[in-house]
Amino acid sequence: MTKAIEIENLEFSYATSDGGRVLALTNIDLSIESGEFVSILGPSGCGKSTLLYLMGGFISYENGRILSHGNQVTGPGPDRGIVFQQFALFPWRTVLRNVTYGLEKQGVAKAARIERAMRLIKEVGLSGFENSYPSQLSGGMRQRAAIARTLAVDPDILLMDEPFGALDAQTRGVMQEQLLRIWDATGKTIVFVTHDVREAVYLSQRVVMMSKRPGTIKEIVQTNFDKANDVEADEQFNRAVSYVSSQVRSEYASMEAS
Protein backbone atom coordinates (compact mmCIF):
# COMPACT_ATOMS: atom_id res chain seq x y z
CA MET A 1 0.00 0.00 0.00
CA THR A 2 1.26 3.51 -0.88
CA LYS A 3 2.06 5.65 2.13
CA ALA A 4 0.00 8.80 2.59
CA ILE A 5 3.14 10.80 3.36
CA GLU A 6 6.78 9.83 2.96
CA ILE A 7 9.59 12.18 3.96
CA GLU A 8 13.17 11.22 3.24
CA ASN A 9 16.31 13.02 4.43
CA LEU A 10 14.55 16.38 4.45
CA GLU A 11 16.47 19.56 5.21
CA PHE A 12 15.12 23.10 5.28
CA SER A 13 16.74 26.46 6.01
CA TYR A 14 15.51 30.03 5.68
CA ALA A 15 17.21 33.30 4.83
CA THR A 16 17.81 36.00 7.45
CA SER A 17 17.75 39.77 6.92
CA ASP A 18 21.57 39.97 7.03
CA GLY A 19 21.95 37.53 4.15
CA GLY A 20 22.69 34.48 6.26
CA ARG A 21 20.70 31.26 6.59
CA VAL A 22 19.25 29.44 9.59
CA LEU A 23 18.93 25.66 9.51
CA ALA A 24 15.40 24.94 10.70
CA LEU A 25 14.98 21.22 9.95
CA THR A 26 17.52 18.49 9.32
CA ASN A 27 17.58 14.73 8.73
CA ILE A 28 13.79 14.37 8.75
CA ASP A 29 12.63 10.85 7.85
CA LEU A 30 8.98 10.01 8.42
CA SER A 31 6.36 7.67 6.91
CA ILE A 32 2.66 8.10 7.61
CA GLU A 33 0.18 5.38 6.65
CA SER A 34 -3.09 6.11 4.88
CA GLY A 35 -5.82 6.61 7.48
CA GLU A 36 -3.37 7.19 10.32
CA PHE A 37 -3.66 9.97 12.91
CA VAL A 38 -0.22 11.37 13.75
CA SER A 39 0.61 14.34 15.98
CA ILE A 40 3.81 16.39 15.83
CA LEU A 41 5.01 17.77 19.13
CA GLY A 42 8.07 19.68 20.23
CA PRO A 43 9.41 22.84 21.86
CA SER A 44 8.64 26.28 20.44
CA GLY A 45 10.73 27.06 17.38
CA CYS A 46 11.56 23.43 16.58
CA GLY A 47 9.99 23.67 13.12
CA LYS A 48 6.87 21.52 13.56
CA SER A 49 4.57 23.99 11.78
CA THR A 50 7.22 24.48 9.09
CA LEU A 51 7.27 20.72 8.56
CA LEU A 52 3.48 20.72 8.18
CA TYR A 53 3.62 23.52 5.58
CA LEU A 54 6.33 21.64 3.72
CA MET A 55 4.02 18.61 3.57
CA GLY A 56 1.29 20.90 2.26
CA GLY A 57 3.55 22.23 -0.47
CA PHE A 58 3.31 25.82 0.75
CA ILE A 59 7.10 26.08 1.23
CA SER A 60 9.88 24.85 -1.06
CA TYR A 61 12.71 22.75 0.38
CA GLU A 62 16.34 22.40 -0.65
CA ASN A 63 17.31 18.81 0.12
CA GLY A 64 15.48 15.51 0.52
CA ARG A 65 12.03 14.72 -0.75
CA ILE A 66 8.38 14.61 0.31
CA LEU A 67 5.91 12.25 -1.34
CA SER A 68 2.11 12.30 -1.07
CA HIS A 69 0.68 8.94 -2.10
CA GLY A 70 3.87 8.27 -4.04
CA ASN A 71 3.90 11.60 -5.88
CA GLN A 72 6.53 14.28 -5.31
CA VAL A 73 5.18 17.30 -3.42
CA THR A 74 6.05 20.39 -5.44
CA GLY A 75 3.22 22.67 -4.28
CA PRO A 76 -0.28 22.63 -2.77
CA GLY A 77 -2.64 19.98 -4.15
CA PRO A 78 -6.24 18.78 -3.75
CA ASP A 79 -5.03 15.63 -1.98
CA ARG A 80 -3.96 17.75 1.02
CA GLY A 81 -6.20 20.13 2.93
CA ILE A 82 -4.99 22.42 5.72
CA VAL A 83 -6.74 23.78 8.81
CA PHE A 84 -4.96 26.73 10.43
CA GLN A 85 -4.87 27.79 14.07
CA GLN A 86 -6.59 31.05 13.23
CA PHE A 87 -10.05 30.65 11.81
CA ALA A 88 -9.32 31.26 8.11
CA LEU A 89 -12.87 32.03 7.00
CA PHE A 90 -14.05 34.74 4.62
CA PRO A 91 -15.86 37.23 6.89
CA TRP A 92 -18.17 38.40 4.07
CA ARG A 93 -19.42 34.86 3.38
CA THR A 94 -21.92 32.89 5.44
CA VAL A 95 -21.00 29.50 6.89
CA LEU A 96 -22.65 27.80 3.92
CA ARG A 97 -20.85 29.94 1.36
CA ASN A 98 -17.53 29.46 3.17
CA VAL A 99 -17.97 25.69 3.06
CA THR A 100 -18.94 25.73 -0.63
CA TYR A 101 -16.04 27.99 -1.64
CA GLY A 102 -13.61 25.24 -2.66
CA LEU A 103 -16.36 23.38 -4.49
CA GLU A 104 -17.16 26.52 -6.48
CA LYS A 105 -13.51 26.73 -7.54
CA GLN A 106 -13.65 23.08 -8.60
CA GLY A 107 -16.68 23.79 -10.79
CA VAL A 108 -19.09 21.57 -8.84
CA ALA A 109 -22.72 22.24 -9.74
CA LYS A 110 -24.60 24.47 -7.30
CA ALA A 111 -27.11 21.86 -6.15
CA ALA A 112 -24.37 19.28 -5.53
CA ARG A 113 -22.11 21.65 -3.62
CA ILE A 114 -24.96 22.88 -1.40
CA GLU A 115 -25.98 19.29 -0.66
CA ARG A 116 -22.41 18.34 0.27
CA ALA A 117 -21.90 21.48 2.33
CA MET A 118 -25.12 21.02 4.29
CA ARG A 119 -24.16 17.43 5.09
CA LEU A 120 -20.78 18.55 6.42
CA ILE A 121 -22.28 21.44 8.35
CA LYS A 122 -24.50 18.90 10.08
CA GLU A 123 -21.57 16.55 10.73
CA VAL A 124 -19.58 19.29 12.50
CA GLY A 125 -22.58 20.32 14.59
CA LEU A 126 -23.45 23.64 12.92
CA SER A 127 -26.96 22.89 11.66
CA GLY A 128 -29.04 26.05 11.98
CA PHE A 129 -25.99 28.31 11.57
CA GLU A 130 -25.46 27.86 7.83
CA ASN A 131 -26.68 31.42 7.13
CA SER A 132 -24.63 32.99 9.92
CA TYR A 133 -21.47 35.02 9.31
CA PRO A 134 -18.16 34.19 11.05
CA SER A 135 -18.47 37.29 13.28
CA GLN A 136 -21.69 35.84 14.69
CA LEU A 137 -20.04 32.57 15.77
CA SER A 138 -17.96 31.53 18.76
CA GLY A 139 -14.34 30.49 18.28
CA GLY A 140 -15.23 26.80 18.40
CA MET A 141 -18.01 27.24 15.87
CA ARG A 142 -15.70 29.14 13.50
CA GLN A 143 -13.17 26.34 13.69
CA ARG A 144 -15.89 23.77 12.98
CA ALA A 145 -16.82 25.77 9.88
CA ALA A 146 -13.15 25.85 8.82
CA ILE A 147 -12.89 22.07 9.21
CA ALA A 148 -16.10 21.59 7.19
CA ARG A 149 -14.73 23.84 4.44
CA THR A 150 -11.54 21.78 4.25
CA LEU A 151 -13.46 18.48 4.24
CA ALA A 152 -15.80 19.72 1.49
CA VAL A 153 -13.14 19.33 -1.20
CA ASP A 154 -12.52 15.79 0.07
CA PRO A 155 -8.73 15.77 0.55
CA ASP A 156 -7.11 12.45 1.42
CA ILE A 157 -4.90 14.14 4.02
CA LEU A 158 -5.84 16.73 6.64
CA LEU A 159 -2.95 18.91 7.83
CA MET A 160 -3.91 20.70 11.04
CA ASP A 161 -1.74 23.44 12.57
CA GLU A 162 -2.74 23.84 16.23
CA PRO A 163 -6.40 24.17 15.21
CA PHE A 164 -7.67 24.23 18.80
CA GLY A 165 -4.90 26.35 20.31
CA ALA A 166 -6.99 29.51 20.65
CA LEU A 167 -10.00 27.77 22.21
CA ASP A 168 -10.95 27.57 25.89
CA ALA A 169 -10.42 24.23 27.63
CA GLN A 170 -14.05 23.11 27.52
CA THR A 171 -14.52 23.95 23.84
CA ARG A 172 -11.18 22.36 23.05
CA GLY A 173 -12.30 19.09 24.62
CA VAL A 174 -15.52 19.09 22.60
CA MET A 175 -13.60 19.78 19.39
CA GLN A 176 -11.13 16.98 20.10
CA GLU A 177 -13.97 14.48 20.48
CA GLN A 178 -15.62 15.78 17.32
CA LEU A 179 -12.39 15.48 15.35
CA LEU A 180 -12.02 11.85 16.43
CA ARG A 181 -15.58 11.16 15.26
CA ILE A 182 -14.82 12.78 11.88
CA TRP A 183 -11.61 10.77 11.55
CA ASP A 184 -13.44 7.54 12.41
CA ALA A 185 -16.23 8.31 9.92
CA THR A 186 -14.05 9.43 7.00
CA GLY A 187 -10.86 7.42 7.35
CA LYS A 188 -8.79 10.51 6.49
CA THR A 189 -5.09 10.70 7.20
CA ILE A 190 -4.57 13.43 9.81
CA VAL A 191 -1.29 15.16 10.66
CA PHE A 192 -1.83 17.36 13.70
CA VAL A 193 0.61 19.93 15.11
CA THR A 194 0.17 20.88 18.76
CA HIS A 195 2.03 22.18 21.83
CA ASP A 196 -0.33 20.26 24.13
CA VAL A 197 1.05 16.90 25.28
CA ARG A 198 -2.28 15.52 26.51
CA GLU A 199 -3.97 16.55 23.29
CA ALA A 200 -1.30 14.82 21.20
CA VAL A 201 -1.43 11.60 23.20
CA TYR A 202 -5.24 11.53 23.33
CA LEU A 203 -5.88 12.15 19.64
CA SER A 204 -3.07 10.26 17.97
CA GLN A 205 -1.98 6.77 17.15
CA ARG A 206 1.62 8.03 17.10
CA VAL A 207 3.28 11.14 18.49
CA VAL A 208 6.29 12.43 16.56
CA MET A 209 8.53 14.21 19.07
CA MET A 210 10.90 16.81 17.65
CA SER A 211 14.12 18.19 19.06
CA LYS A 212 15.05 21.82 19.53
CA ARG A 213 16.20 23.73 16.43
CA PRO A 214 17.48 22.57 14.05
CA GLY A 215 14.48 20.31 14.39
CA THR A 216 14.87 16.61 13.82
CA ILE A 217 12.74 13.66 14.88
CA LYS A 218 13.88 12.69 18.33
CA GLU A 219 11.48 9.81 18.89
CA ILE A 220 8.13 8.44 17.74
CA VAL A 221 5.86 7.21 20.53
CA GLN A 222 3.02 4.75 19.91
CA THR A 223 -0.14 5.97 21.68
CA ASN A 224 -2.77 3.40 20.74
CA PHE A 225 -5.27 2.83 23.54
CA ASP A 226 -9.04 2.62 23.87
CA LYS A 227 -10.29 6.19 23.46
CA ALA A 228 -13.86 5.08 24.16
CA ASN A 229 -12.98 4.68 27.85
CA ASP A 230 -12.30 7.41 30.42
CA VAL A 231 -8.77 8.25 29.32
CA GLU A 232 -8.01 10.23 32.46
CA ALA A 233 -8.28 6.96 34.41
CA ASP A 234 -6.42 4.93 31.77
CA GLU A 235 -3.00 3.85 33.05
CA GLN A 236 -1.55 3.49 29.55
CA PHE A 237 -2.70 7.00 28.63
CA ASN A 238 -1.23 8.56 31.75
CA ARG A 239 2.08 6.72 31.33
CA ALA A 240 2.33 8.00 27.77
CA VAL A 241 1.53 11.57 28.85
CA SER A 242 4.14 11.40 31.61
CA TYR A 243 6.81 10.02 29.27
CA VAL A 244 6.17 12.44 26.42
CA SER A 245 6.05 15.38 28.87
CA SER A 246 9.43 14.42 30.30
CA GLN A 247 10.93 14.28 26.81
CA VAL A 248 9.56 17.71 25.89
CA ARG A 249 10.86 19.15 29.17
CA SER A 250 14.30 17.75 28.45
CA GLU A 251 14.37 19.59 25.10
CA TYR A 252 13.41 22.86 26.80
CA ALA A 253 16.12 22.27 29.41
CA SER A 254 18.62 21.69 26.61
CA MET A 255 17.56 24.96 24.95
CA GLU A 256 18.10 26.90 28.17
CA ALA A 257 21.52 25.32 28.74
CA SER A 258 22.81 26.11 25.26
PABAMI-762480 format. One record per atom (N, C-alpha, C): z, y, x. Coordinates in steps of 0.1 Angstrom, whole numbers, padded with zeros to 4 digits, always signed. Each point is the difference from the previous one (the first is absolute). Layout:
ZYX...
END
This chain:
+0000-0012+0008+0000+0012-0008+0000+0013+0009-0008+0010-0004-0001+0012+0008+0013+0008-0002+0005+0005+0011+0012+0009-0001-0003+0013-0008+0010+0005-0007-0002+0013-0006-0001+0011+0011+0009-0001+0009+0000+0010+0011+0002-0008+0013-0008+0003+0010+0002-0005+0014-0001+0012+0010+0010+0001+0008+0001+0011+0010+0001-0007+0013-0008+0004+0010-0001-0007+0013+0001+0011+0011+0010-0001+0008+0001+0008+0012-0003+0015-0003+0006+0005-0010-0003+0014-0005+0008+0010+0009-0006+0011+0004+0006+0011+0007-0005+0013-0006+0010+0009-0002-0004+0013-0006+0008+0011+0007-0007+0011+0004+0006+0012+0005-0006+0012-0007+0008+0011+0001-0005+0012-0006+0001+0012+0010-0009+0010-0002-0001+0011+0009+0011+0010-0003+0005+0006+0011+0010+0011-0002-0006+0014+0002+0007+0010-0003-0006+0014+0001-0003+0004+0014+0007-0006+0010-0003+0004+0014-0011-0009+0006-0007-0008-0008-0010-0008+0005+0003-0014+0005+0013-0003-0001+0005-0013+0004-0002-0010-0012+0005-0012+0002+0000-0010-0010+0013-0007+0000+0004-0004-0012+0013-0008-0002-0004-0013-0006+0005-0011+0007-0002-0013-0005+0010-0003-0011-0006-0003-0012+0008-0002-0012+0002-0014-0003-0010-0008+0002+0001-0015-0003-0007-0007+0011+0006-0012+0003-0006-0008+0011+0003-0015-0002-0010-0008+0004+0001-0015-0001+0004-0005-0014-0006+0006-0010+0003-0004-0014-0009-0012-0004+0006-0011-0003-0006-0012-0005+0007-0005-0012-0008-0001-0011+0006-0003-0013-0010-0006-0009+0004-0011-0007-0009-0006-0010+0008+0000-0014-0007+0004-0010+0006+0000-0013-0009-0008-0010+0007-0010-0006-0007-0009-0009-0004+0007-0013-0011-0005-0007-0003+0005-0013+0011-0003-0010+0004+0010-0008+0011-0002-0009+0014+0001+0005+0001+0004+0013+0013+0001+0006+0006+0014-0002+0013+0001+0000+0007+0013-0001+0007+0001+0014-0004+0010+0008+0006+0003+0013+0004+0014+0001+0013+0002+0005+0005+0013+0002+0000+0003+0015-0002+0013+0003+0000+0005+0014+0012+0009+0001+0009-0002+0010+0012+0007+0001+0002+0003+0015+0006+0012+0002+0003+0004+0014+0006+0014+0000+0005+0004+0012+0006+0013+0001-0011+0011-0002+0005+0012-0003-0009+0012-0003-0008+0002+0013-0013+0003-0003-0009+0003+0011-0006-0013+0007+0003-0012-0005-0005-0012+0007-0015-0003-0003-0006+0007-0010-0014-0001-0003-0003-0009-0012+0010-0003-0008-0002-0010-0011-0010+0006-0011+0001+0013-0003-0009+0006-0009-0014+0001+0006+0000+0003+0013-0013+0001+0007-0007-0014+0000+0007-0010+0001-0005-0014+0000-0006-0002-0014+0007+0004-0010-0005-0002-0014-0013+0008-0002-0001+0012+0005-0012+0008-0002-0012-0006+0008+0003-0006+0012-0010-0007+0007-0005-0012-0008+0008-0007-0006-0004-0011-0009-0009+0005-0011+0003+0012-0005-0007+0006-0011-0014+0006+0004-0001+0002+0013-0013+0005+0006+0000+0015-0001+0012+0007-0001+0000+0014-0001+0001+0006+0014+0003-0008+0010+0001+0005+0014-0008-0010+0009-0007+0006+0009-0008-0009+0010+0009-0004+0011-0002-0011+0006+0008-0006+0011-0009-0002+0012+0006+0000+0012-0007-0001+0012-0003-0014+0005+0011-0008-0001-0001-0014+0006+0006-0010-0010-0006-0012+0001+0004-0011-0009-0009+0000-0012+0004-0008-0010-0007+0000-0013+0008-0003-0012-0004+0005-0011+0006-0003-0013-0011-0006-0009+0004-0011-0006-0009-0006-0010+0006-0001-0014-0008+0003-0010+0004-0002-0014-0008-0011-0006+0006-0011-0003-0008-0012-0005-0012-0003+0009+0003+0001+0013-0010-0004+0010-0010+0011+0004+0000+0011-0007-0009+0011+0003+0007+0011+0008-0007+0005+0010+0006+0011+0008+0003+0012-0008+0012+0006+0002+0004+0012-0007-0006+0012+0008-0009+0007-0006-0005+0012+0006+0002+0013-0008+0006-0002-0011+0003+0012-0009+0006-0005-0013+0004+0009-0009+0005-0005-0013-0010-0008-0007+0005-0009-0009-0008-0009-0007+0006-0004-0013-0008-0005-0010+0006-0003-0013+0009-0012+0000-0001-0008+0011+0009-0012+0001+0015+0004+0003+0002+0013+0004+0013+0005+0003+0004+0012-0007+0011+0000-0008+0004+0011-0007+0014+0005+0006+0002+0013+0000+0012+0005+0006+0008+0008-0010+0013-0002+0001+0010+0008-0008+0009+0007+0009+0000+0014-0001+0007+0008+0009+0015+0003-0004+0008+0005+0009+0014+0003-0004+0000+0011-0010-0008+0011+0003-0001+0011-0010-0010-0004-0011+0004+0004-0012-0008-0005-0011-0014+0007-0001-0010-0006+0006-0013+0006+0002-0008-0001-0013+0004+0008-0010-0007+0000-0013-0007+0014-0001-0010+0001-0008-0007+0012-0003+0008+0007-0011+0006+0012+0003+0009+0006-0010-0007+0005-0012-0014+0002+0001-0007+0005-0012-0005-0011-0008+0002-0013+0004-0004-0011-0008+0012-0007-0007-0002-0005-0012+0010-0008-0006+0002-0013+0007+0011-0008-0004+0002-0013+0006-0013-0009-0002-0005+0000-0012-0012-0008-0003-0011+0004+0009-0003+0013+0002-0011+0004+0007+0002-0001+0016+0013+0000+0004+0003-0003+0014-0004-0015+0002+0005-0009-0009-0002-0014+0002-0015-0004+0000-0008+0007-0008-0014-0003-0001-0009+0007+0011+0006+0008+0008-0007+0008+0010-0009-0009+0009+0006-0010+0006-0008-0009+0009-0011-0007-0007+0003-0004-0013-0010-0007-0008-0012+0009-0003+0003+0013-0002-0011+0009-0003-0009+0001+0013+0006+0000+0012-0007+0001+0012-0009-0012+0002+0005-0012-0005-0007-0012+0001-0011-0002-0010-0001+0010-0010-0010-0001-0010+0003-0010-0011+0013-0003-0002+0004-0009-0011-0002+0007-0013-0005-0007-0010-0002+0006-0013+0013+0005-0006-0001+0011-0008+0012+0007-0005+0009-0010-0008-0006-0007-0009+0009-0009-0008+0007-0011+0009-0007-0005+0010+0006-0010+0008+0011+0006+0009-0002+0012+0005+0010+0006+0009+0012+0004-0008-0002+0004-0012+0012+0004-0009+0008-0013-0003-0007-0010-0003+0006-0013-0004+0009-0005+0012-0006+0000+0012+0007-0005+0012+0012+0009+0003-0003+0013-0001+0011+0010+0003+0012-0002-0010-0003-0001-0012+0011-0002-0010+0008-0013+0002-0007-0010+0004+0007-0013+0003+0009+0002+0012-0004+0007+0010+0008+0002+0012+0012+0010-0003-0003+0010-0008+0011+0009-0004+0011-0007-0007-0004-0010-0008+0010-0008-0007+0007-0009+0010-0007-0006+0009+0006-0009+0010+0011+0008+0009-0003+0013+0003+0010+0007+0008+0011+0007-0008-0001-0002-0013+0011+0005-0009-0002+0015-0004-0012+0004-0001-0003+0014-0003-0007+0002-0014+0001-0010-0008-0006+0001-0014+0006+0011-0007-0008+0009-0006+0005+0011-0007-0001+0013+0008-0003-0001+0013+0000+0011+0009-0014+0002+0006-0010-0007-0006-0014+0001+0005-0006+0013-0001+0005+0009-0009-0006+0013-0002+0009+0011+0006+0010-0004+0008+0009+0009+0007-0006+0004+0013+0004+0011+0005-0004+0005+0013+0011-0003+0010-0003-0002+0013+0010-0003+0010+0012+0009+0000-0002+0013-0003+0012+0009+0000+0010-0003-0011-0005-0008-0010+0009-0004-0011+0007-0013+0002-0002-0006+0012+0006-0013+0003+0011+0000+0010+0009-0009+0000+0010-0002+0010-0007-0005+0013+0007+0000+0011-0005-0005+0013-0004-0015-0001+0008-0008-0007-0003-0014-0001-0012-0002-0009-0002+0008-0010-0011-0002-0009-0013+0005+0007+0001+0010+0008-0012+0004+0008-0004-0010+0010+0010-0007+0006-0004-0011+0009-0006-0012-0007+0005-0003-0012-0006-0010-0008-0015+0003-0003-0002+0013-0003-0014+0004-0003-0009-0002+0012+0006+0004+0012-0008-0002+0012-0003-0014+0004+0009-0009-0003-0002-0014+0002-0011-0005-0009+0001+0004-0013-0010-0004-0010-0014+0005+0004-0001+0012+0005-0013+0005+0005-0005-0008+0011+0008-0004+0009-0005-0008+0012-0004-0014-0005+0008-0006-0009-0004-0013-0006-0012+0000-0008-0004+0011-0006-0011+0001-0009-0013-0004+0007-0002+0004+0013-0012-0004+0007+0000-0014+0005+0011-0007-0002+0002-0014+0003-0002-0003+0015+0007+0006+0009-0001-0003+0014+0007-0014+0002-0004-0007+0010+0006-0013+0004+0014+0003+0007+0000+0011+0007+0012+0003+0008+0006+0014-0004+0013+0000-0003+0007+0012-0002+0008+0004+0012-0003+0012+0005+0007+0006+0012+0010+0011-0006+0013-0002+0002+0009+0009-0006+0009+0006+0011+0000+0014+0000+0007+0007+0011+0012+0007-0006+0011-0007+0001+0013+0004-0005-0001+0006-0015-0006-0008-0009-0003+0006-0013+0012+0003-0008+0012-0005+0003+0012+0002-0008+0010+0009+0008-0004+0005+0011+0009+0007+0009+0006+0013-0006-0007+0007-0009+0004+0012-0006+0008-0002-0013+0002-0012-0004+0006-0003-0013+0015-0002+0001+0008+0003-0010+0014-0003+0000+0002-0015-0001+0012-0005+0004+0003-0014+0002-0003-0008-0013+0004+0005-0011-0002-0008-0013-0015-0002-0003-0007+0011+0001-0015+0000-0002-0006-0009+0010+0004+0001+0012-0006-0008+0011+0002-0015-0003+0012-0004-0005+0002-0014-0003-0009-0005-0011-0002+0008-0010-0009-0003-0011-0014-0002+0005-0004+0009+0009-0014+0000+0005-0002-0012+0009+0010-0004+0007-0001-0012+0009-0002-0013-0009+0007-0001-0011-0001-0011-0009-0014+0000-0006-0005+0012-0004-0013+0001-0006-0011-0004+0010+0002+0004+0012-0010-0003+0010-0001-0015+0002+0011-0007+0000+0000-0014+0002-0007-0007-0012+0002+0005-0012-0006-0005-0012-0016+0001+0001-0004+0012+0005-0014+0003+0002-0006-0010+0010+0007-0001+0011-0004-0009+0011-0002-0015-0005+0010-0004-0008+0000-0014-0005-0012-0001-0010-0002+0010-0008-0011-0001-0010-0014+0001+0005-0002+0008+0011-0013+0002+0005-0004-0008+0013+0010-0004+0007-0003-0008+0012-0005+0009+0012+0002+0013-0001-0005+0009+0010+0007-0002+0013-0007+0003+0011+0007+0001+0013+0006+0014+0001+0013+0000+0004+0007+0013+0000+0006+0002+0014-0003+0011+0006+0006+0005+0013+0007+0012-0003+0013+0000+0003+0010+0010-0005+0008+0006+0011-0002+0012+0003+0008+0007+0010+0013+0006-0006+0011-0002+0007+0013+0006-0005+0009+0002+0011+0010+0009-0002+0011+0002+0009+0012-0008-0004+0000-0005-0013+0011-0006-0006+0001-0015+0002+0010-0005+0008+0001-0014+0004+0001-0009-0013+0009+0004-0009+0002-0009-0012-0013-0001-0008-0007+0011-0001-0012+0000-0008-0010-0009+0007-0002+0001+0013-0009-0009+0007+0003-0015-0002+0013-0003+0002+0004-0014-0001-0002-0005-0015+0004+0008-0009-0001-0004-0014-0014-0002-0005-0009+0009+0004-0014+0000-0006-0008-0011+0007+0002-0002+0013-0010-0006+0008+0002-0015+0002-0011-0007+0004+0000-0013+0005+0003+0000+0015-0005+0010+0007+0002+0002+0014+0002+0015+0003+0009+0003+0009+0003+0013+0005-0005+0002+0014-0009+0009+0002-0005+0002+0014+0008+0011+0006+0008-0003+0010+0009+0010+0006-0007+0006+0013-0001+0013+0000-0007+0007+0011+0011+0006+0010-0005+0002+0012+0009+0006+0010-0002+0015+0000+0008+0007+0008-0002+0014+0001-0013+0003+0007-0005+0013-0001-0013+0003+0006+0000-0002+0015-0012-0005+0005-0012-0004-0007+0003-0013-0008-0003+0001-0013+0004-0011-0009-0008-0013+0003+0008-0011+0000-0006-0013+0001+0008-0009-0010-0005-0011-0003+0008-0009-0009+0011-0008+0008+0012+0004-0003+0011-0006+0007+0003-0014-0005-0001-0002-0013+0004-0013-0006-0005+0000-0015-0003-0012-0005-0004-0002-0014+0011-0009-0006+0006+0005-0010+0011-0008-0006-0004-0005-0014+0001-0013-0002-0003-0007-0013+0011+0004-0010-0003+0004-0012+0010+0005-0009-0003-0007-0014-0004-0012+0000-0003-0007-0013+0014-0005-0005+0003+0004-0012+0011-0005-0008-0002+0003-0014+0008-0006-0009-0002+0001-0014+0003+0014-0006-0010+0008-0002+0003+0014-0005+0004+0000-0015-0001-0011-0006+0004+0000-0015+0015+0000-0001+0007-0004+0011+0015+0000-0001+0005+0014+0004+0013+0001-0001+0007+0012+0004+0000+0001+0015-0009+0008+0006-0002-0001+0014+0013+0006+0008+0007+0009-0007+0012+0005+0007+0010-0010+0003+0000-0011-0008+0009-0011+0002-0006-0012+0008-0013+0002+0004-0007-0011+0007+0003+0001+0015+0005-0011+0005+0005+0000+0014-0012+0001+0009-0012-0006-0003-0012+0001+0008-0005+0014+0001+0000+0007-0011-0004+0014-0001+0009+0009+0009+0013-0002-0002+0010+0009+0008-0001-0003+0015-0002-0013+0004-0002-0003+0014-0012+0007+0005-0011+0000-0007-0012+0006+0004+0001+0015+0002+0007+0006-0010+0002+0015+0000+0009+0003+0012+0010-0008+0003+0009+0003+0011-0008-0001+0014-0008-0011+0001-0007-0002+0012-0011+0011+0002-0007+0003-0010-0011+0010+0002+0007+0014+0003+0011+0003-0007+0007+0013+0002+0004+0001+0015+0005-0011+0005+0005+0000+0014-0012+0002+0010-0011-0005-0003-0012+0002+0008-0005+0014+0000+0000+0006-0012-0004+0014-0001+0010+0009+0007+0013-0003-0001+0010+0009+0007-0002-0001+0015-0004-0012+0005-0002-0001+0014-0011+0008+0005-0011+0001-0008-0011+0009+0004+0004+0015+0000+0008+0004-0010+0005+0014+0000+0009+0002+0012+0008-0010+0004+0009+0002+0011-0008+0001+0013-0011-0008+0001-0009+0001+0011-0007+0014+0001-0003+0005-0011-0006+0014+0000+0009+0010+0005+0013-0001-0004+0010+0010+0004+0003-0001+0015-0001-0012+0005+0003-0003+0014-0011+0004+0010-0012+0001-0006-0011+0003+0009-0003+0015+0002
END
